[in-house]
Amino acid sequence: MSSQSRTPIVIDRFYEALDENVIAELAPQHKQAIEEAIISVTLASRHRVDIRRGFPFFGKRYYMVFLLGRDLRKRIRPESKLSRIVVTFLILFATLFFLFCILLTLYMIKSALGIDVFQHFHVGIWDWWLNLRDR
């Protein structure tokens, strides 16, 4: 969220679901304690990076959420071995992908400048790119 004074959406939804009479009976200190408890057990706190997008795919709607920030919850959730393995593979895959992209970019720049590192040896990506572009 961009503004520090804005109420997190989870708190707004909590009060929408709560009965009007119950909300009227709550004292301000009770409301404050409830809001702090909701924020401490959910991911409702403000994040440095907060990307939430929905998109259609084959007639159904899906969503993607990417949050990055400090974990301010009081209770730590236990992590399973499967989630650690999946996260490890995702990080490994992302690192290898970015490394491949960097190496490919450097190779394309080298080829565009006409620099031959090894005489009479070419991978052929530059020639393929030129043929693809000339079609």
CYANA upper distance limits for C-alpha pairs under 8 A (distance plus 0.5 A):
  1 MET  CA      6 ARG  CA      8.18
  1 MET  CA      8 PRO  CA      8.40
  1 MET  CA     46 ARG  CA      6.47
  1 MET  CA     47 HIS  CA      7.64
  1 MET  CA     50 ASP  CA      7.78
  7 THR  CA     11 ILE  CA      7.30
  7 THR  CA     12 ASP  CA      7.50
  8 PRO  CA     12 ASP  CA      7.26
  8 PRO  CA     44 ALA  CA      6.56
  8 PRO  CA     45 SER  CA      7.62
  8 PRO  CA     46 ARG  CA      8.37
  9 ILE  CA     13 ARG  CA      6.65
  9 ILE  CA     44 ALA  CA      7.93
 10 VAL  CA     14 PHE  CA      6.60
 10 VAL  CA     38 ILE  CA      8.43
 10 VAL  CA     44 ALA  CA      6.76
 11 ILE  CA     15 TYR  CA      6.84
 11 ILE  CA     35 GLU  CA      7.00
 11 ILE  CA     38 ILE  CA      7.73
 12 ASP  CA     16 GLU  CA      6.72
 13 ARG  CA     17 ALA  CA      6.72
 14 PHE  CA     18 LEU  CA      6.78
 15 TYR  CA     19 ASP  CA      8.37
 15 TYR  CA     23 ILE  CA      7.95
 18 LEU  CA     22 VAL  CA      7.49
 18 LEU  CA     23 ILE  CA      7.40
 19 ASP  CA     23 ILE  CA      6.92
 20 GLU  CA     24 ALA  CA      6.76
 21 ASN  CA     25 GLU  CA      6.88
 22 VAL  CA     26 LEU  CA      6.99
 26 LEU  CA     30 HIS  CA      6.46
 26 LEU  CA     31 LYS  CA      6.83
 27 ALA  CA     31 LYS  CA      6.86
 28 PRO  CA     32 GLN  CA      6.69
 29 GLN  CA     33 ALA  CA      6.68
 30 HIS  CA     34 ILE  CA      6.63
 31 LYS  CA     35 GLU  CA      6.62
 32 GLN  CA     36 GLU  CA      6.70
 33 ALA  CA     37 ALA  CA      6.66
 34 ILE  CA     38 ILE  CA      6.69
 35 GLU  CA     39 ILE  CA      6.73
 36 GLU  CA     40 SER  CA      6.56
 37 ALA  CA     41 VAL  CA      6.87
 38 ILE  CA     42 THR  CA      6.64
 38 ILE  CA     44 ALA  CA      8.26
 39 ILE  CA     43 LEU  CA      7.29
 39 ILE  CA     44 ALA  CA      5.84
 39 ILE  CA     45 SER  CA      6.34
 39 ILE  CA     73 ARG  CA      8.15
 40 SER  CA     45 SER  CA      8.36
 40 SER  CA     72 LEU  CA      7.18
 40 SER  CA     73 ARG  CA      5.07
 40 SER  CA     74 LYS  CA      6.59
 41 VAL  CA     73 ARG  CA      6.34
 41 VAL  CA     74 LYS  CA      7.81
 41 VAL  CA     75 ARG  CA      7.77
 42 THR  CA     73 ARG  CA      7.87
 45 SER  CA     72 LEU  CA      8.13
 46 ARG  CA     69 GLY  CA      8.36
 47 HIS  CA     67 LEU  CA      6.95
 47 HIS  CA     68 LEU  CA      6.35
 47 HIS  CA     69 GLY  CA      5.36
 47 HIS  CA     70 ARG  CA      7.94
 48 ARG  CA     67 LEU  CA      8.25
 48 ARG  CA     68 LEU  CA      6.46
 48 ARG  CA     69 GLY  CA      5.87
 49 VAL  CA     66 PHE  CA      7.84
 49 VAL  CA     67 LEU  CA      5.99
 49 VAL  CA     68 LEU  CA      5.48
 49 VAL  CA     69 GLY  CA      7.32
 50 ASP  CA     65 VAL  CA      8.07
 50 ASP  CA     66 PHE  CA      6.49
 50 ASP  CA     67 LEU  CA      5.26
 50 ASP  CA     68 LEU  CA      7.20
 51 ILE  CA     64 MET  CA      8.33
 51 ILE  CA     65 VAL  CA      6.20
 51 ILE  CA     66 PHE  CA      5.57
 51 ILE  CA     67 LEU  CA      6.92
 52 ARG  CA     63 TYR  CA      7.81
 52 ARG  CA     64 MET  CA      6.33
 52 ARG  CA     65 VAL  CA      5.03
 52 ARG  CA     66 PHE  CA      6.99
 53 ARG  CA     63 TYR  CA      6.12
 53 ARG  CA     64 MET  CA      5.81
 53 ARG  CA     65 VAL  CA      7.06
 54 GLY  CA     61 ARG  CA      7.23
 54 GLY  CA     62 TYR  CA      6.12
 54 GLY  CA     63 TYR  CA      4.57
 54 GLY  CA     64 MET  CA      6.73
 55 PHE  CA     61 ARG  CA      6.13
 55 PHE  CA     62 TYR  CA      6.01
 55 PHE  CA     63 TYR  CA      6.64
 56 PRO  CA     60 LYS  CA      6.07
 56 PRO  CA     61 ARG  CA      4.88
 56 PRO  CA     62 TYR  CA      6.69
 57 PHE  CA     61 ARG  CA      6.57
 57 PHE  CA     62 TYR  CA      7.45
 79 GLU  CA     83 SER  CA      7.09
 79 GLU  CA     84 ARG  CA      7.60
 80 SER  CA     84 ARG  CA      7.04
 81 LYS  CA     85 ILE  CA      6.67
 82 LEU  CA     86 VAL  CA      6.63
 83 SER  CA     87 VAL  CA      6.54
 84 ARG  CA     88 THR  CA      6.50
 85 ILE  CA     89 PHE  CA      6.71
 86 VAL  CA     90 LEU  CA      6.60
 87 VAL  CA     91 ILE  CA      6.60
 88 THR  CA     92 LEU  CA      6.60
 89 PHE  CA     93 PHE  CA      6.39
 90 LEU  CA     94 ALA  CA      6.50
 91 ILE  CA     95 THR  CA      6.54
 92 LEU  CA     96 LEU  CA      6.63
 93 PHE  CA     97 PHE  CA      6.49
 94 ALA  CA     98 PHE  CA      6.64
 95 THR  CA     99 LEU  CA      6.57
 96 LEU  CA    100 PHE  CA      6.52
 97 PHE  CA    101 CYS  CA      6.69
 98 PHE  CA    102 ILE  CA      6.63
 99 LEU  CA    103 LEU  CA      6.65
100 PHE  CA    104 LEU  CA      6.49
101 CYS  CA    105 THR  CA      6.55
102 ILE  CA    106 LEU  CA      6.68
103 LEU  CA    107 TYR  CA      6.55
104 LEU  CA    108 MET  CA      6.61
105 THR  CA    109 ILE  CA      6.71
106 LEU  CA    110 LYS  CA      6.59
107 TYR  CA    111 SER  CA      6.58
108 MET  CA    112 ALA  CA      6.51
108 MET  CA    125 ILE  CA      8.44
108 MET  CA    126 TRP  CA      6.94
109 ILE  CA    113 LEU  CA      6.72
110 LYS  CA    114 GLY  CA      6.83
110 LYS  CA    115 ILE  CA      5.99
110 LYS  CA    116 ASP  CA      8.28
111 SER  CA    115 ILE  CA      6.46
111 SER  CA    116 ASP  CA      8.04
111 SER  CA    126 TRP  CA      6.85
112 ALA  CA    126 TRP  CA      8.30
118 PHE  CA    122 HIS  CA      8.34
124 GLY  CA    128 TRP  CA      6.61
125 ILE  CA    129 TRP  CA      6.59
126 TRP  CA    130 LEU  CA      6.72
127 ASP  CA    131 ASN  CA      6.66
128 TRP  CA    132 LEU  CA      6.54
129 TRP  CA    133 ARG  CA      6.56
130 LEU  CA    134 ASP  CA      6.62
131 ASN  CA    135 ARG  CA      7.00
